[in-house]
Amino acid sequence: MAETFRSEHDLLGTAQVPAEALYGIHTVRALENFPLARRTVHPALVRAFGAVKLACARTNRALGAWADDEPKADAIERACGEMADGLLTQHVVVDLLQGGAGTSTNMNVNEVLANRTLEILGEPHGAYRRVSPLDDINLHQSTNDTYPTALRLAAIRLLHVLEERVVALQEAFQAAEKRFAHVVKVGRTQLQDAVLITLGREMAAYAEAFNRDRWRIYKCEERLRVINLGGTAIGTGLAAPRQYVFRVAEALREVTGIGVARAENLVEATQNADVFVEVSGILKAHAVSLLKVCTDLRLLSSGPEAGLGELKLPARQAGSSIMPGKVNPVIPEAASQVAMLVMAHDHAIAMACAAGNLELNPFLPLVAACLLEDLDLLANADDMLRRLCVEGLEADEARCRAHVEGSTAIATALLPALGYEKCSALAKRAQETGKTLREIVVSEKLMTAAQFDELISAEAVCRLGMPRAGTTDEHR
């Protein structure tokens, strides 16, 4: 059966819209004009738009709009609520990259909400004299205040998810810290043997890095809570009642439960987008932590026979189509790629926010595309790394012990007992003879085997600093 169409018009003329579509002519224009990413805007942005439109509708209704048509007001609020709940997301079909500072997204939202309202009222799609996308759904609004407000709201919600995932990853490394607290190994600086450490202390360092990321992410919400909703086109509140400007942010707080606040300077908040650069920078910092830790996991598990091989990563899949038995560290590799992409997106966000002109930044669609994707990617990568890698980490204790016994790094542990010069000479002799330091020290009766083992125990190598000579009090 051939698809039927309805005819709609705008200032450029008329266009055919699929009869059953909830979107309208402005969306059709956008679909023709922006065949770019071939992906629609982020679902979180659509849901956030629904919440914004619901707050605007409730504010307008409280100020007397649709006072003579209560069924219409009820239907508008119901439609907005459905979008806020994610029930209308599939009808927002414009490309995530678009010109016009997000106008195509706002108009797609307005048209969907108008036509859904018409459905609720039992009216046909496109009957805009009854419910108008502009005069009703977009009443006292502009793309320039609704789009950035929706973007902030979407980002806050996704930040909450990311924070939970970072905390879970941190806790997984803390659990690994306890599991490996007794495993003494060689610590390395500049990829060379340095001093002894425990595998648990390495895991603790990773946990602390993610703890720091968690608090940075938690503080991000403060940067995003300040909104320019009510400022309309350029922050002056043009065409909006004064009471609407003062009350709409409060309505959005009630709708979302998020402590948004109206910007004191709506003009400034409309033209400047530096807050997104700040948030992106914090996401980049987390990506840096993620990449560093994943690189370490790959190094520590390398080989396993011909590499370091101190960690055993869970085997997730066959590693080669030609090399039998090969298993690759695919989980840290995948998470590393997420980190790299987030870093690249940070540069795009910075460029987009810096390229704003005068009273408006027209490049927020690019900011939204990168920022919201980054939040999803990082949350998914953290969850993947925790579940499929960190929670299943195992130590190759025999390999760690062999590295300790065969490395001159052990000499540093002997400093309190033998001094720098003696330890240097012993390390050189070990390299020249192929003997272990333990063999040389014990055979020359510089200390007993028990004394040697105590100096390289997990407790000793984790001690903060060295005890003063002649005392056992570590705190002096």
C-alpha positions as CSV (number, residue, x, y, z in Angstrom):
1,M,0.0,0.0,0.0
2,A,1.4,3.4,-1.1
3,E,2.3,5.8,1.7
4,T,-0.1,8.7,2.0
5,F,1.0,12.3,2.7
6,R,-0.3,15.5,4.2
7,S,0.6,18.9,2.9
8,E,2.2,21.5,5.3
9,H,3.5,24.9,4.7
10,D,6.1,27.3,6.1
11,L,7.7,30.5,5.0
12,L,9.5,28.7,2.1
13,G,6.4,27.2,0.7
14,T,4.7,23.7,1.0
15,A,6.1,20.2,1.5
16,Q,4.7,16.7,1.7
17,V,4.9,15.0,5.1
18,P,4.1,11.3,5.7
19,A,0.5,11.3,6.9
20,E,1.2,9.2,10.0
21,A,4.4,11.0,11.0
22,L,4.3,13.0,14.2
23,Y,6.9,15.4,12.8
24,G,6.1,18.1,10.3
25,I,7.5,20.3,7.6
26,H,10.4,21.8,9.5
27,T,11.7,18.3,10.2
28,V,11.3,17.3,6.6
29,R,13.4,20.3,5.6
30,A,16.1,19.3,8.1
31,L,16.1,15.7,6.8
32,E,16.8,17.1,3.3
33,N,19.4,19.6,4.4
34,F,21.6,17.6,6.8
35,P,22.5,14.2,5.5
36,L,25.6,14.1,7.7
37,A,26.1,11.7,10.6
38,R,23.1,9.6,9.6
39,R,22.4,9.3,13.3
40,T,19.6,11.0,15.3
41,V,20.2,13.2,18.4
42,H,21.0,11.4,21.6
43,P,17.9,9.9,23.4
44,A,18.8,11.7,26.6
45,L,18.6,15.0,24.8
46,V,15.1,14.2,23.6
47,R,13.9,13.2,27.0
48,A,15.5,16.3,28.5
49,F,13.6,18.4,25.9
50,G,10.4,16.8,27.0
51,A,11.1,17.9,30.6
52,V,11.9,21.4,29.4
53,K,8.8,21.7,27.3
54,L,6.7,20.3,30.2
55,A,8.1,23.0,32.6
56,C,7.4,25.7,30.0
57,A,3.9,24.4,29.5
58,R,3.1,24.3,33.2
59,T,4.5,27.8,33.7
60,N,2.5,29.2,30.8
61,R,-0.6,27.5,32.0
62,A,-0.2,28.9,35.5
63,L,0.0,32.4,33.9
64,G,-3.3,31.9,32.1
65,A,-2.4,30.2,28.8
66,W,-5.2,27.9,27.4
67,A,-7.4,29.0,30.3
68,D,-10.4,28.7,28.0
69,D,-9.3,25.2,26.8
70,E,-8.4,22.9,29.7
71,P,-8.5,19.7,27.6
72,K,-5.8,21.3,25.3
73,A,-3.7,22.3,28.3
74,D,-4.0,18.8,29.7
75,A,-3.1,17.1,26.4
76,I,0.0,19.3,26.0
77,E,1.3,18.4,29.4
78,R,0.5,14.8,28.8
79,A,2.4,14.8,25.5
80,C,5.4,16.6,27.1
81,G,5.4,14.0,29.9
82,E,5.5,11.2,27.4
83,M,8.5,12.7,25.7
84,A,10.2,13.2,29.1
85,D,9.6,9.5,29.8
86,G,11.2,8.4,26.5
87,L,8.0,7.3,24.8
88,L,8.3,9.6,21.8
89,T,12.1,9.5,21.2
90,Q,11.8,7.5,18.0
91,H,9.9,10.4,16.4
92,V,12.8,12.9,16.8
93,V,14.5,12.0,13.6
94,V,16.7,14.9,12.6
95,D,20.5,14.4,12.2
96,L,22.5,15.0,15.3
97,L,24.8,17.4,13.3
98,Q,22.8,20.4,11.9
99,G,23.1,24.1,11.2
100,G,20.9,26.6,13.1
101,A,22.1,26.2,16.7
102,G,19.8,23.3,17.2
103,T,16.7,24.8,15.7
104,S,15.9,21.7,13.7
105,T,15.9,19.6,16.9
106,N,13.7,22.1,18.7
107,M,11.3,22.2,15.8
108,N,11.2,18.5,15.5
109,V,10.3,18.3,19.2
110,N,7.7,21.0,18.8
111,E,6.0,19.2,15.9
112,V,6.0,15.8,17.6
113,L,4.5,17.3,20.7
114,A,1.9,19.2,18.7
115,N,0.8,16.2,16.7
116,R,0.8,13.9,19.8
117,T,-1.4,16.5,21.5
118,L,-3.7,16.4,18.5
119,E,-3.9,12.6,18.8
120,I,-4.8,12.8,22.4
121,L,-7.5,15.3,21.5
122,G,-8.8,13.1,18.7
123,E,-7.7,15.5,16.0
124,P,-5.8,14.7,12.8
125,H,-2.1,15.3,12.4
126,G,-1.2,18.7,11.1
127,A,-4.3,20.4,12.5
128,Y,-2.2,23.2,13.8
129,R,-5.0,25.7,14.2
130,R,-6.0,23.6,17.1
131,V,-2.6,23.0,18.5
132,S,0.4,24.9,17.0
133,P,4.0,23.7,17.2
134,L,5.0,27.4,17.5
135,D,2.2,29.3,19.1
136,D,1.4,26.6,21.7
137,I,4.3,24.1,22.2
138,N,7.0,26.8,21.7
139,L,5.1,29.5,23.6
140,H,7.5,32.0,25.2
141,Q,10.5,30.0,24.1
142,S,13.4,30.0,21.7
143,T,15.8,27.3,20.5
144,N,18.5,29.5,22.1
145,D,17.2,28.9,25.6
146,T,15.5,25.5,25.3
147,Y,18.4,23.6,23.5
148,P,21.2,24.6,25.9
149,T,19.0,23.9,28.9
150,A,18.0,20.5,27.6
151,L,21.7,19.8,26.9
152,R,22.7,20.7,30.4
153,L,19.9,18.5,31.8
154,A,20.8,15.5,29.7
155,A,24.4,15.9,30.6
156,I,23.6,16.0,34.4
157,R,21.6,12.8,34.1
158,L,24.3,11.0,32.2
159,L,26.9,12.3,34.7
160,H,25.0,10.6,37.5
161,V,25.3,7.2,35.6
162,L,29.0,7.8,34.9
163,E,29.7,8.6,38.5
164,E,28.1,5.3,39.6
165,R,30.2,3.4,37.1
166,V,33.4,5.1,38.2
167,V,32.7,4.3,41.9
168,A,32.1,0.7,41.0
169,L,35.4,0.6,39.1
170,Q,37.2,2.2,42.0
171,E,35.7,-0.4,44.4
172,A,36.8,-3.2,42.1
173,F,40.4,-2.0,42.3
174,Q,40.1,-1.7,46.0
175,A,39.0,-5.3,46.2
176,A,42.0,-6.2,44.0
177,E,44.2,-4.3,46.4
178,K,43.1,-6.6,49.3
179,R,43.5,-9.7,47.1
180,F,47.1,-8.9,46.1
181,A,48.3,-7.2,49.3
182,H,50.7,-10.0,50.0
183,V,52.2,-10.2,46.5
184,V,55.7,-8.6,46.4
185,K,56.8,-7.6,42.9
186,V,59.3,-5.4,41.1
187,G,58.2,-1.8,40.8
188,R,59.4,-0.1,37.6
189,T,60.2,3.5,36.6
190,Q,60.7,4.4,33.0
191,L,60.0,0.7,32.3
192,Q,63.2,-0.3,34.1
193,D,63.5,-2.3,37.4
194,A,63.4,0.2,40.3
195,V,62.3,-0.9,43.8
196,L,60.1,-3.5,45.3
197,I,56.4,-2.9,45.8
198,T,53.3,-5.1,46.2
199,L,50.8,-5.7,43.5
200,G,48.2,-4.6,46.0
201,R,49.8,-1.1,46.2
202,E,49.6,-0.8,42.5
203,M,45.9,-1.7,42.5
204,A,45.4,0.9,45.3
205,A,47.0,3.6,43.2
206,Y,44.6,2.8,40.3
207,A,41.7,3.0,42.8
208,E,42.8,6.4,44.1
209,A,43.1,7.8,40.6
210,F,39.5,6.8,39.9
211,N,38.4,8.1,43.2
212,R,39.8,11.5,42.2
213,D,37.9,11.2,38.9
214,R,34.7,10.4,40.8
215,W,34.9,13.6,42.8
216,R,35.6,15.7,39.7
217,I,32.6,14.2,37.9
218,Y,30.4,14.8,41.0
219,K,31.4,18.5,41.0
220,C,30.5,18.8,37.3
221,E,26.8,19.1,38.1
222,E,27.4,22.5,39.8
223,R,28.7,23.8,36.5
224,L,25.7,22.6,34.5
225,R,22.9,23.6,36.9
226,V,22.8,27.2,35.8
227,I,20.4,27.5,32.9
228,N,19.3,30.3,30.6
229,L,15.7,29.1,30.2
230,G,13.4,32.1,30.0
231,G,16.0,34.2,28.2
232,T,14.4,33.3,24.8
233,A,16.4,34.5,21.8
234,I,19.5,36.3,23.2
235,G,18.9,36.3,27.0
236,T,16.7,39.4,27.1
237,G,13.5,37.4,27.6
238,L,12.1,38.9,24.4
239,A,8.3,38.1,23.9
240,A,8.1,36.3,27.3
241,P,6.1,37.7,30.3
242,R,8.3,38.8,33.1
243,Q,6.7,36.3,35.5
244,Y,7.4,33.5,33.1
245,V,11.1,34.4,33.0
246,F,11.2,34.3,36.8
247,R,9.2,31.1,37.3
248,V,10.1,28.7,34.5
249,A,13.4,27.5,36.1
250,E,11.5,26.7,39.3
251,A,9.0,24.6,37.2
252,L,11.9,22.7,35.7
253,R,13.2,21.9,39.2
254,E,9.9,20.5,40.1
255,V,9.6,18.4,36.9
256,T,13.1,16.9,37.1
257,G,14.1,17.0,40.8
258,I,17.4,18.5,39.7
259,G,18.4,21.8,41.4
260,V,18.7,24.0,38.3
261,A,18.9,27.7,38.8
262,R,18.3,30.6,36.4
263,A,21.4,32.4,35.4
264,E,21.8,35.9,36.9
265,N,23.0,37.2,33.5
266,L,20.8,35.5,30.9
267,V,22.6,37.3,28.0
268,E,26.0,36.0,29.1
269,A,24.6,32.4,29.7
270,T,23.1,32.4,26.2
271,Q,26.2,33.5,24.3
272,N,28.9,31.6,26.2
273,A,29.4,27.8,26.2
274,D,32.6,27.6,28.1
275,V,30.9,25.4,30.8
276,F,30.8,22.6,28.3
277,V,34.6,22.9,27.8
278,E,35.1,22.7,31.5
279,V,33.0,19.6,31.8
280,S,34.6,18.0,28.8
281,G,38.0,18.7,30.3
282,I,37.0,16.7,33.4
283,L,35.8,13.8,31.2
284,K,39.1,14.0,29.4
285,A,40.9,13.7,32.8
286,H,39.0,10.6,33.5
287,A,39.9,9.3,30.0
288,V,43.5,9.9,30.8
289,S,43.2,7.8,34.0
290,L,41.4,5.1,32.1
291,L,44.0,4.9,29.3
292,K,47.0,4.9,31.8
293,V,45.5,2.1,33.8
294,C,44.5,0.0,30.8
295,T,48.0,0.4,29.4
296,D,49.4,-0.8,32.7
297,L,47.1,-3.8,32.7
298,R,48.3,-4.7,29.3
299,L,51.9,-4.4,30.3
300,L,51.6,-6.4,33.5
301,S,49.8,-9.2,31.6
302,S,52.2,-9.1,28.6
303,G,53.6,-12.3,27.3
304,P,52.6,-14.2,29.2
305,E,55.7,-16.4,28.9
306,A,57.9,-13.9,27.1
307,G,56.6,-10.7,28.7
308,L,56.1,-9.5,32.3
309,G,53.3,-11.9,32.9
310,E,52.7,-10.8,36.5
311,L,48.9,-10.4,36.0
312,K,46.5,-12.8,34.5
313,L,43.6,-11.1,32.7
314,P,40.4,-13.0,32.2
315,A,40.4,-14.7,28.8
316,R,37.5,-13.3,26.8
317,Q,38.0,-14.6,23.3
318,A,40.5,-16.2,20.9
319,G,43.2,-13.7,20.0
320,S,44.2,-14.7,16.5
321,S,43.0,-16.3,13.3
322,I,46.5,-17.7,12.7
323,M,48.4,-18.0,16.0
324,P,46.9,-20.9,18.0
325,G,46.5,-20.4,21.7
326,K,46.9,-16.6,21.6
327,V,44.6,-14.6,23.9
328,N,44.7,-10.8,23.7
329,P,43.9,-8.2,26.4
330,V,40.8,-7.1,24.4
331,I,38.9,-5.5,27.3
332,P,41.7,-2.9,28.2
333,E,42.3,-2.4,24.5
334,A,38.6,-1.5,23.9
335,A,38.5,0.8,26.9
336,S,41.7,2.5,25.7
337,Q,40.0,3.3,22.4
338,V,37.1,4.9,24.2
339,A,39.6,7.1,26.2
340,M,41.3,8.1,22.9
341,L,38.0,9.1,21.3
342,V,37.0,11.1,24.4
343,M,40.3,13.0,24.2
344,A,39.6,13.8,20.5
345,H,36.1,14.9,21.2
346,D,37.4,17.3,23.9
347,H,39.3,19.1,21.2
348,A,36.2,19.3,19.0
349,I,34.1,20.6,21.9
350,A,36.7,23.3,22.6
351,M,36.7,24.5,19.0
352,A,32.9,24.5,18.8
353,C,32.6,26.5,22.0
354,A,35.3,29.0,21.0
355,A,33.7,29.6,17.6
356,G,30.5,31.2,19.0
357,N,29.7,34.7,17.7
358,L,28.3,37.7,19.5
359,E,25.0,36.7,21.2
360,L,24.8,33.0,20.4
361,N,26.9,29.9,19.8
362,P,25.6,28.1,16.6
363,F,27.7,25.0,17.1
364,L,25.9,23.4,20.2
365,P,24.7,20.4,18.1
366,L,28.4,19.4,17.7
367,V,28.9,19.9,21.5
368,A,25.9,17.8,22.3
369,A,26.9,15.1,19.9
370,C,30.4,14.8,21.4
371,L,29.6,15.4,25.1
372,L,26.7,13.1,25.4
373,E,28.4,10.4,23.5
374,D,31.5,10.7,25.7
375,L,29.4,10.3,28.8
376,D,27.8,7.1,27.4
377,L,31.2,5.8,26.2
378,L,33.0,6.3,29.5
379,A,30.2,4.9,31.5
380,N,30.1,1.8,29.3
381,A,33.9,1.4,29.2
382,D,34.1,1.7,33.0
383,D,31.4,-1.0,33.4
384,M,33.0,-3.3,30.8
385,L,36.4,-2.9,32.4
386,R,35.1,-3.7,35.8
387,R,32.9,-6.7,35.0
388,L,35.0,-8.3,32.3
389,C,38.5,-7.6,33.5
390,V,39.3,-6.1,36.9
391,E,36.9,-8.3,39.0
392,G,38.6,-11.4,37.4
393,L,42.2,-10.3,37.7
394,E,44.6,-13.0,39.1
395,A,48.2,-12.6,40.1
396,D,50.9,-15.0,38.9
397,E,52.7,-15.1,42.2
398,A,55.4,-17.4,41.1
399,R,56.3,-15.1,38.2
400,C,56.3,-12.1,40.6
401,R,58.6,-13.9,43.0
402,A,60.9,-14.9,40.2
403,H,61.2,-11.4,39.0
404,V,61.9,-10.2,42.5
405,E,64.6,-12.8,43.1
406,G,66.3,-12.2,39.7
407,S,66.2,-8.4,39.8
408,T,68.8,-5.9,41.2
409,A,65.8,-3.8,42.2
410,I,65.9,-5.9,45.4
411,A,69.1,-4.0,46.4
412,T,67.1,-1.0,47.4
413,A,65.4,-3.0,50.1
414,L,68.8,-3.7,51.7
415,L,69.7,-0.1,52.1
416,P,68.7,0.2,55.8
417,A,71.0,-2.7,56.7
418,L,74.0,-2.4,54.3
419,G,74.1,1.2,53.0
420,Y,74.2,2.5,49.4
421,E,77.9,1.7,48.5
422,K,77.7,-1.9,49.7
423,C,74.3,-2.4,47.9
424,S,75.7,-0.9,44.7
425,A,78.6,-3.3,44.8
426,L,76.4,-6.3,45.5
427,A,74.0,-5.4,42.6
428,K,77.0,-5.1,40.2
429,R,78.3,-8.5,41.3
430,A,74.9,-10.1,40.9
431,Q,74.8,-8.8,37.3
432,E,78.3,-10.0,36.5
433,T,78.0,-13.5,38.1
434,G,74.4,-14.3,37.4
435,K,73.8,-15.1,41.0
436,T,70.9,-13.6,42.9
437,L,71.4,-11.0,45.6
438,R,70.0,-13.3,48.1
439,E,72.6,-16.0,47.3
440,I,75.4,-13.5,47.6
441,V,74.3,-11.8,50.7
442,V,73.6,-15.0,52.6
443,S,76.8,-16.8,51.4
444,E,78.9,-13.9,52.5
445,K,77.2,-13.8,55.8
446,L,76.1,-10.2,55.5
447,M,72.8,-11.2,56.9
448,T,70.8,-14.4,57.5
449,A,68.2,-15.7,55.1
450,A,65.5,-14.8,57.5
451,Q,66.8,-11.2,57.8
452,F,66.9,-10.9,54.0
453,D,63.4,-12.3,53.6
454,E,62.1,-9.8,56.2
455,L,63.5,-6.9,54.3
456,I,61.7,-7.9,51.1
457,S,58.4,-8.9,52.8
458,A,55.2,-7.3,51.8
459,E,55.1,-5.4,55.1
460,A,58.6,-4.0,54.7
461,V,58.3,-2.9,51.1
462,C,55.0,-1.1,51.8
463,R,56.3,0.7,54.9
464,L,56.1,4.5,54.4
465,G,59.8,5.5,54.5
466,M,62.4,3.6,56.6
467,P,62.7,3.3,60.3
468,R,65.5,5.3,61.9
469,A,68.6,3.4,62.6
470,G,68.6,1.8,66.1
471,T,64.8,2.1,66.6
472,T,61.7,0.2,65.7
473,D,59.4,3.2,65.9
474,E,58.3,3.9,62.3
475,H,56.6,7.2,63.4
476,R,59.7,8.9,64.7
